Amino acid sequence: MGKLQEFDITFTNNKVVYGPGESISGTVKIRTGNALQYKAIKVNCQGSCGISNKANDSSWTLEEQYFNSTLSVADKGTLVPGEHSFPFQFLIPVAAPTSFEGPFGKIIYRVRAAIDTPRFSKDYKAHRPFYLLNLLNLNEVPDIEHPSHAVTTKKFSYLLVKTGTLMLKARSDMRGYIPGQVIKLATEIHNKSGKDTGCVLASLIQKVTYKTKRPMFDLRTIAEVEGAGVKAGKHAEWKEQIIVPPLPQSALAGCSFIDIDYFIQVSLRSPEAVVTLPIYIGNIAVNLSPSRPMPSTPIHCGATIAPSAAGVTPSAPPVEEELDEGLCAGGMVSEEIPTKSHSQQDPSGQPVTMSPSAFSHAPGAALPPGHRRPNASAPLFCVSTGATIPFFTEGNVTPVPTSCSLILPPEYSSWDYPHEPPPTYEESCSSANSSFNSRQ
């Protein structure tokens, strides 16, 4: 670097994750071997979002800025040989959205420093990113503690002359979750035909919308679990659960160009039948205090789904299998669908065990789940899928990127436009209310 031996930016207490309304402070460190003349030493703090029609393209089609502040820490002078420190501090606006990095756009925050030198001399620049987490409180979403449910009926033909009817019904225990919580899913299949069905598949799917002139929909399967088919003429029930991995929050409030939606999709391969359950992923869990109890899931006679225990496994259906009240009256026997595979398993095929001790967090951040590890002293930090906050740190140590292979999705596809984009949470609520009003 010639005269400049060191030019770096450090944050106070090595903190890299901040919240809206917080102050970000630190020091610009400069070490010179020879005298260095300068016109000004400036520090800039900036937050912005950019999106593009091309994957991993740094030339943004659209861009918006959330804040851009510049501070002059030294005006015209000479840096003598040796070490120099210049402190800085900026206030982060309360409306700034959570950091996000996707293939078609990013919400990024960074601090940059520059040494402006006299004419014909070389200018020097340095930069360091930081990450913002604007907490989403699920308790502020209406009816978030209520179950999400959907049902569809499929008429189909088989053996050329025969027809059959199939009903697929799915329900989740709530409509909102935070990373580390368990989505409890109950599915019923009525196969009123003489043909066995194909396998049943439940998937947790993320939909990211990039609002260019021609909106881009980026779909990612986060986790999926597969169950066996249903025999001809049988009624069967399937209970499974999916652990919510570290994920970017729904909506990205404050950003005009990027939306994030999540939904559970339950489908049959043969005959083809699909239902979707829109859900929210947030940072502050639904308050299920005694005054606001966990809603029961009355899929079975006299049975409810209890809150999750301290340790849970993905392929561990709740016990106490009973019959639906309506089916009990009709005397129809219900079978249990066995689970064939679950993507949330380690390479040995064993389900991942999650417990409160398997969590670590950055100050002010949601608690991201870790993974099984042989060394109890090793860190449990994970990259959040979608790279909302890819760095975590504790104490006065250097932040390092971390990863967890167990949260990687089994499939990742980017489509220009899905044939039937999944509904948002608000759209689902509106259609449910319309159906209810029409029945009155």
Backbone torsions as a table, in degrees:
resi	resn	phi	psi	omega
1	MET	NA	8.3	179.3
2	GLY	69.8	-123.7	-179.4
3	LYS	-64.0	-28.9	-175.0
4	LEU	-93.4	117.1	-179.5
5	GLN	-95.5	-28.0	178.7
6	GLU	-149.2	135.6	176.2
7	PHE	-147.6	103.0	-170.9
8	ASP	-143.9	159.8	178.4
9	ILE	-119.7	129.3	175.4
10	THR	-124.4	145.9	177.7
11	PHE	-98.1	148.3	179.8
12	THR	-57.9	130.6	-178.7
13	ASN	59.4	20.2	177.9
14	ASN	58.4	29.3	-177.5
15	LYS	-80.7	134.8	-179.2
16	VAL	-123.4	-10.6	179.0
17	VAL	-114.2	125.1	-176.5
18	TYR	-126.9	166.5	176.2
19	GLY	-116.6	156.6	177.6
20	PRO	-57.3	139.5	-178.8
21	GLY	87.5	-8.9	178.4
22	GLU	-81.8	162.5	173.1
23	SER	-98.2	136.5	174.3
24	ILE	-109.5	124.2	-177.0
25	SER	-131.2	162.3	180.0
26	GLY	178.4	-160.3	-175.1
27	THR	-140.4	137.6	169.7
28	VAL	-93.2	120.6	-177.8
29	LYS	-106.4	129.5	-179.2
30	ILE	-130.7	134.0	174.2
31	ARG	-130.1	126.0	-177.0
32	THR	-117.5	147.6	175.9
33	GLY	-93.0	-26.5	178.4
34	ASN	-132.5	168.3	178.4
35	ALA	-62.8	138.3	-178.0
36	LEU	-129.9	115.8	177.2
37	GLN	-80.7	144.9	178.9
38	TYR	-144.6	151.8	174.1
39	LYS	-89.0	-33.4	178.0
40	ALA	-167.1	152.4	171.8
41	ILE	-119.5	116.8	-173.5
42	LYS	-121.6	149.2	176.6
43	VAL	-124.4	131.7	-178.3
44	ASN	-122.0	138.0	175.9
45	CYS	-120.0	125.1	-171.7
46	GLN	-140.6	143.7	173.6
47	GLY	-133.8	132.2	-176.7
48	SER	-154.8	166.9	176.2
49	CYS	-129.1	138.5	176.1
50	GLY	-137.8	141.6	178.1
51	ILE	-132.5	156.9	-178.0
52	SER	-143.3	160.1	176.0
53	ASN	-82.2	-10.2	-178.8
54	LYS	-112.9	140.1	-178.8
55	ALA	-67.4	137.5	176.0
56	ASN	55.5	37.1	178.9
57	ASP	-101.5	124.6	-178.7
58	SER	-82.7	-8.6	176.8
59	SER	-90.2	101.4	-172.6
60	TRP	-74.3	139.9	173.3
61	THR	-77.5	-41.2	177.2
62	LEU	-132.4	148.4	-178.9
63	GLU	-149.5	141.8	174.3
64	GLU	-134.0	148.9	-176.5
65	GLN	-114.5	136.5	-178.9
66	TYR	-97.5	-34.0	172.9
67	PHE	-165.9	156.3	-179.7
68	ASN	-156.9	97.4	-176.4
69	SER	-118.1	138.3	179.9
70	THR	-124.2	134.9	-179.8
71	LEU	-123.8	129.8	175.5
72	SER	-91.9	114.1	-176.1
73	VAL	-94.9	-11.7	176.4
74	ALA	-159.4	137.3	-177.6
75	ASP	-118.6	120.0	172.0
76	LYS	41.5	112.9	179.6
77	GLY	179.4	-159.3	-179.3
78	THR	-134.5	130.5	174.5
79	LEU	-88.8	115.3	178.8
80	VAL	-74.7	158.8	179.1
81	PRO	-55.6	137.0	-178.5
82	GLY	131.5	-165.1	-177.0
83	GLU	-101.4	143.0	179.7
84	HIS	-137.1	144.0	179.5
85	SER	-130.3	136.4	179.3
86	PHE	-130.5	112.3	-178.9
87	PRO	-76.8	154.6	176.8
88	PHE	-145.7	161.0	177.0
89	GLN	-155.8	136.3	178.2
90	PHE	-133.6	153.1	176.7
91	LEU	-103.5	127.9	-179.8
92	ILE	-86.0	128.4	-179.9
93	PRO	-61.2	148.9	-176.2
94	VAL	-72.6	-19.6	-176.8
95	ALA	-94.5	4.6	-177.8
96	ALA	-69.3	136.0	-178.1
97	PRO	-80.5	166.7	178.3
98	THR	-64.5	145.1	175.9
99	SER	-60.8	146.8	178.7
100	PHE	-157.4	142.2	175.7
101	GLU	-134.1	118.7	177.9
102	GLY	-132.5	173.6	-176.5
103	PRO	-66.2	-24.6	-177.3
104	PHE	-113.3	6.4	179.2
105	GLY	179.1	163.1	-177.9
106	LYS	-144.4	148.4	165.6
107	ILE	-114.1	109.5	-170.9
108	ILE	-125.0	150.3	178.2
109	TYR	-132.8	140.2	-179.2
110	ARG	-157.9	156.9	173.1
111	VAL	-113.1	129.7	179.8
112	ARG	-122.2	144.8	176.9
113	ALA	-125.1	146.5	-178.8
114	ALA	-143.0	139.5	173.4
115	ILE	-108.6	109.4	177.6
116	ASP	-85.2	119.6	-177.7
117	THR	-103.3	167.2	179.0
118	PRO	-59.8	167.3	-177.5
119	ARG	-54.4	139.9	179.6
120	PHE	72.3	1.5	175.7
121	SER	-100.0	162.6	-177.2
122	LYS	-80.5	131.2	172.3
123	ASP	-84.4	152.3	-178.5
124	TYR	-120.0	142.1	-178.9
125	LYS	-137.7	149.9	175.8
126	ALA	-146.3	153.2	177.9
127	HIS	-149.0	156.4	176.3
128	ARG	-147.4	129.6	179.1
129	PRO	-81.0	156.6	167.8
130	PHE	-138.4	170.4	-171.2
131	TYR	-126.2	141.3	-174.9
132	LEU	-115.1	134.5	176.6
133	LEU	-123.8	105.7	177.0
134	ASN	-93.9	99.3	-170.0
135	LEU	-59.2	134.6	174.0
136	LEU	-101.8	113.2	179.4
137	ASN	-87.3	110.5	-177.7
138	LEU	-64.3	-23.3	-179.7
139	ASN	-67.4	-13.1	178.4
140	GLU	-88.9	-3.4	178.0
141	VAL	-92.1	124.6	-177.8
142	PRO	-59.4	137.7	174.3
143	ASP	58.2	27.3	-175.9
144	ILE	-67.0	-26.1	-177.0
145	GLU	-84.1	-6.7	-179.3
146	HIS	-81.7	152.8	177.7
147	PRO	-63.5	150.4	171.9
148	SER	-105.1	130.5	-175.7
149	HIS	-143.5	156.5	179.5
150	ALA	-155.3	153.2	-179.1
151	VAL	-145.4	145.6	175.2
152	THR	-143.2	149.8	177.5
153	THR	-118.9	133.5	-175.7
154	LYS	-123.2	124.0	172.1
155	LYS	-101.8	133.3	-176.0
156	PHE	-145.0	163.2	179.2
157	SER	-112.2	146.9	176.2
158	TYR	-147.9	155.0	-176.2
159	LEU	55.0	30.1	174.7
160	LEU	67.9	-37.8	-174.0
161	VAL	-113.5	-16.0	-176.7
162	LYS	-95.0	150.1	176.0
163	THR	-124.4	154.8	179.0
164	GLY	-144.4	165.3	178.6
165	THR	-127.7	138.8	178.8
166	LEU	-133.8	136.9	175.4
167	MET	-116.8	129.9	178.2
168	LEU	-118.6	122.7	-178.5
169	LYS	-130.6	134.3	-179.5
170	ALA	-135.3	151.0	-178.4
171	ARG	-150.2	136.6	172.1
172	SER	-106.1	155.6	-174.2
173	ASP	-71.3	-27.1	178.2
174	MET	-143.5	-176.8	176.9
175	ARG	-115.0	1.9	-178.1
176	GLY	-147.7	140.3	-176.5
177	TYR	-144.7	161.9	172.1
178	ILE	-118.0	161.1	177.6
179	PRO	-53.6	135.0	-178.7
180	GLY	99.0	-21.3	177.6
181	GLN	-78.5	165.3	-176.7
182	VAL	-109.7	127.1	173.0
183	ILE	-86.6	115.9	179.1
184	LYS	-95.6	120.8	-173.6
185	LEU	-117.0	130.1	176.5
186	ALA	-120.9	128.6	-177.5
187	THR	-126.5	137.9	174.1
188	GLU	-120.4	139.4	177.0
189	ILE	-131.4	121.1	174.3
190	HIS	-104.3	108.9	-179.8
191	ASN	-100.7	91.6	-179.3
192	LYS	-95.4	60.8	179.1
193	SER	-149.1	174.7	178.4
194	GLY	-96.8	15.3	-178.4
195	LYS	-123.1	136.7	176.5
196	ASP	-68.3	147.1	177.8
197	THR	-86.2	166.3	171.8
198	GLY	-79.0	-174.8	-178.8
199	CYS	-65.6	154.9	175.3
200	VAL	-104.1	138.5	-175.2
201	LEU	-129.3	130.6	175.3
202	ALA	-117.0	129.5	-175.9
203	SER	-131.5	140.1	168.6
204	LEU	-94.9	117.9	-172.1
205	ILE	-121.0	138.7	175.7
206	GLN	-106.3	131.2	174.8
207	LYS	-118.8	117.8	176.7
208	VAL	-106.9	125.1	179.8
209	THR	-105.9	122.7	175.5
210	TYR	-103.8	117.2	-169.7
211	LYS	-88.3	67.6	171.3
212	THR	-84.8	-175.3	179.7
213	LYS	-57.7	-37.5	172.4
214	ARG	-115.8	97.8	-171.2
215	PRO	-52.0	139.5	177.6
216	MET	-103.5	134.3	177.1
217	PHE	-113.4	118.6	-178.3
218	ASP	-109.2	112.6	-176.3
219	LEU	-104.4	135.1	179.4
220	ARG	-134.6	126.3	173.3
221	THR	-82.6	113.1	-176.1
222	ILE	-81.4	-45.0	179.8
223	ALA	-152.8	149.4	177.7
224	GLU	-147.2	149.7	179.5
225	VAL	-136.4	139.4	-174.3
226	GLU	-118.4	134.6	176.6
227	GLY	-116.8	165.7	-178.5
228	ALA	-72.0	169.4	178.6
229	GLY	-79.3	179.3	-179.0
230	VAL	-114.6	131.8	-179.1
231	LYS	-65.4	158.4	179.6
232	ALA	-59.5	134.5	176.7
233	GLY	73.2	12.2	-175.5
234	LYS	-108.3	156.8	169.8
235	HIS	-112.1	126.9	-176.5
236	ALA	-132.8	155.7	179.8
237	GLU	-127.8	146.2	-177.6
238	TRP	-135.5	125.6	176.5
239	LYS	-120.5	125.8	177.9
240	GLU	-141.7	173.5	177.7
241	GLN	-145.9	146.4	-179.1
242	ILE	-122.8	128.1	176.4
243	ILE	-80.9	129.4	179.4
244	VAL	-76.8	114.7	178.5
245	PRO	-78.3	176.7	174.7
246	PRO	-59.5	118.9	-175.8
247	LEU	-137.1	149.1	170.6
248	PRO	-60.0	145.8	-178.9
249	GLN	-69.4	158.3	176.2
250	SER	-65.2	152.9	167.9
251	ALA	78.6	-45.5	-172.7
252	LEU	55.4	60.8	-179.0
253	ALA	-56.1	135.3	179.9
254	GLY	99.8	-11.3	178.7
255	CYS	-105.1	130.6	-177.8
256	SER	-90.0	-14.4	-170.5
257	PHE	-109.2	-17.3	-175.4
258	ILE	-129.2	129.6	174.3
259	ASP	-121.0	146.4	176.7
260	ILE	-126.7	127.4	176.8
261	ASP	-126.5	151.8	176.4
262	TYR	-129.1	149.2	174.2
263	PHE	-156.3	154.6	171.9
264	ILE	-95.2	128.1	176.6
265	GLN	-113.1	124.2	176.1
266	VAL	-113.2	127.5	-174.3
267	SER	-142.4	154.1	170.6
268	LEU	-110.8	141.4	-179.2
269	ARG	-84.6	-30.8	-179.3
270	SER	-151.8	114.0	-5.3
271	PRO	-71.0	160.0	-177.4
272	GLU	-71.6	120.8	177.7
273	ALA	-148.1	136.5	-175.0
274	VAL	-139.5	138.1	168.9
275	VAL	-130.3	148.3	179.0
276	THR	-123.3	141.3	178.9
277	LEU	-120.9	98.3	178.2
278	PRO	-63.9	137.1	178.3
279	ILE	-136.6	167.4	176.7
280	TYR	-111.6	141.3	169.3
281	ILE	-113.2	123.0	-177.5
282	GLY	-130.6	-164.4	-177.6
283	ASN	-116.5	-24.2	177.6
284	ILE	-114.5	121.0	-171.5
285	ALA	-68.2	156.8	175.0
286	VAL	-62.2	132.0	-178.1
287	ASN	-80.4	103.3	179.8
288	LEU	-103.6	57.1	178.5
289	SER	-74.8	170.6	178.4
290	PRO	-54.7	-30.5	179.2
291	SER	-78.6	-11.8	179.8
292	ARG	-137.9	73.2	-171.4
293	PRO	-69.2	159.0	174.8
294	MET	-63.4	124.6	178.8
295	PRO	-65.6	136.0	178.1
296	SER	-74.3	158.5	178.2
297	THR	-113.2	92.1	-171.1
298	PRO	-79.0	57.7	176.9
299	ILE	-77.3	-29.6	-173.9
300	HIS	-120.2	160.5	-179.0
301	CYS	-66.2	115.6	174.4
302	GLY	68.4	9.1	-177.3
303	ALA	-113.4	144.6	175.4
304	THR	-130.7	161.3	176.6
305	ILE	-94.5	119.5	-177.3
306	ALA	-80.8	160.4	176.1
307	PRO	-59.7	158.6	-175.2
308	SER	-66.4	147.7	177.2
309	ALA	-81.0	178.0	-177.1
310	ALA	-63.0	-41.3	177.4
311	GLY	-116.7	131.3	-178.7
312	VAL	-133.2	156.3	175.7
313	THR	-125.1	148.4	-176.4
314	PRO	-58.5	-44.5	-177.7
315	SER	-99.0	64.8	179.8
316	ALA	-137.0	81.0	-179.8
317	PRO	-62.0	146.1	175.6
318	PRO	-59.1	150.6	178.5
319	VAL	-84.5	-166.0	179.9
320	GLU	63.1	55.2	178.3
321	GLU	-72.5	123.9	178.5
322	GLU	-128.7	-166.7	-179.3
323	LEU	-113.3	151.3	175.0
324	ASP	-62.5	143.6	-176.3
325	GLU	-57.0	-45.0	-179.5
326	GLY	-64.8	-37.1	-179.2
327	LEU	-75.3	-30.3	177.3
328	CYS	-60.9	-42.3	-178.3
329	ALA	-65.1	-35.2	-178.8
330	GLY	-82.5	-10.5	177.1
331	GLY	76.2	16.0	-178.3
332	MET	-82.9	130.4	-177.1
333	VAL	-79.8	134.9	179.8
334	SER	-104.4	135.5	177.1
335	GLU	-102.6	160.6	178.2
336	GLU	-102.1	130.6	178.9
337	ILE	-84.3	122.3	177.3
338	PRO	-76.6	148.4	177.4
339	THR	-85.6	131.7	-179.1
340	LYS	-92.8	-40.5	-178.2
341	SER	-155.5	155.9	178.9
342	HIS	-142.8	128.6	-177.0
343	SER	-70.4	-19.3	-179.1
344	GLN	-89.6	59.3	177.3
345	GLN	-130.3	150.0	178.6
346	ASP	-79.3	171.7	-175.3
347	PRO	-56.0	-24.8	-179.9
348	SER	-77.6	-6.6	-179.6
349	GLY	91.8	-0.9	179.9
350	GLN	-86.5	142.1	178.7
351	PRO	-66.6	148.2	179.0
352	VAL	-75.0	132.2	178.6
353	THR	-96.7	128.0	179.9
354	MET	-117.1	137.7	176.6
355	SER	-148.1	166.1	-179.1
356	PRO	-56.7	-28.2	-179.9
357	SER	-73.9	-12.4	-179.5
358	ALA	-91.2	32.7	-179.2
359	PHE	-126.4	142.1	170.0
360	SER	-136.6	158.5	-176.4
361	HIS	-150.7	155.4	170.2
362	ALA	-89.5	152.7	-179.1
363	PRO	-54.2	126.3	177.2
364	GLY	80.1	1.7	-177.5
365	ALA	-101.2	160.9	174.3
366	ALA	-66.2	154.6	-178.8
367	LEU	-81.7	110.7	-179.9
368	PRO	-87.7	135.3	179.9
369	PRO	-71.2	147.1	176.6
370	GLY	-98.2	-155.2	-178.4
371	HIS	-144.0	169.4	-178.9
372	ARG	-59.5	140.9	-176.8
373	ARG	-146.5	146.3	179.5
374	PRO	-77.3	-28.8	-177.1
375	ASN	-103.2	115.3	-175.3
376	ALA	-66.3	-19.6	-178.7
377	SER	-91.2	-5.2	-178.4
378	ALA	-73.0	151.2	-179.4
379	PRO	-69.3	154.2	-177.7
380	LEU	-111.7	21.5	-175.5
381	PHE	-75.0	149.2	179.8
382	CYS	-134.5	148.0	170.4
383	VAL	-72.5	134.6	176.5
384	SER	-80.7	137.3	-179.4
385	THR	-61.4	122.8	-174.4
386	GLY	100.0	-2.2	173.9
387	ALA	55.9	46.8	174.0
388	THR	-66.3	-51.6	178.6
389	ILE	-136.3	87.7	-173.2
390	PRO	-82.8	1.5	179.9
391	PHE	-128.3	138.0	174.0
392	PHE	-132.4	154.6	-178.2
393	THR	-155.0	151.5	174.6
394	GLU	-130.9	132.2	176.8
395	GLY	67.8	-160.3	-176.6
396	ASN	-90.5	66.6	177.5
397	VAL	-127.1	163.0	-179.4
398	THR	-75.5	128.0	177.9
399	PRO	-62.5	137.0	179.0
400	VAL	-129.4	145.4	174.6
401	PRO	-70.5	140.5	-178.3
402	THR	-131.6	160.1	-177.4
403	SER	-146.3	158.7	178.2
404	CYS	-138.0	111.1	-175.2
405	SER	-65.2	-21.8	-174.9
406	LEU	-73.5	-12.1	179.3
407	ILE	-102.3	1.0	180.0
408	LEU	-69.5	137.2	-177.6
409	PRO	-71.8	149.5	178.8
410	PRO	-73.2	-18.1	-177.9
411	GLU	-148.2	143.4	-179.5
412	TYR	-142.2	118.7	-179.0
413	SER	-136.1	144.5	177.7
414	SER	-117.7	121.3	-178.2
415	TRP	-115.6	143.5	174.3
416	ASP	-63.2	-40.6	179.9
417	TYR	-163.9	113.4	178.4
418	PRO	-63.0	151.4	179.4
419	HIS	-60.5	-40.2	177.9
420	GLU	-135.5	91.4	-179.8
421	PRO	-57.7	135.0	-179.6
422	PRO	-62.1	148.6	-177.7
423	PRO	-71.6	152.2	173.4
424	THR	-79.7	170.3	178.8
425	TYR	-60.7	-43.4	-178.8
426	GLU	-65.5	-40.9	179.1
427	GLU	-62.7	-38.9	179.4
428	SER	-65.0	-42.6	178.9
429	CYS	-63.6	-40.2	-178.8
430	SER	-64.5	-43.2	-179.9
431	SER	-67.7	-35.2	178.3
432	ALA	-66.3	-41.0	179.2
433	ASN	-66.4	-37.6	179.5
434	SER	-65.0	-40.7	178.8
435	SER	-64.7	-40.4	-179.9
436	PHE	-64.9	-43.5	-178.7
437	ASN	-66.2	-34.2	-179.1
438	SER	-68.8	-24.7	179.8
439	ARG	-83.3	-12.7	-178.0
440	GLN	-74.5	NA	NA
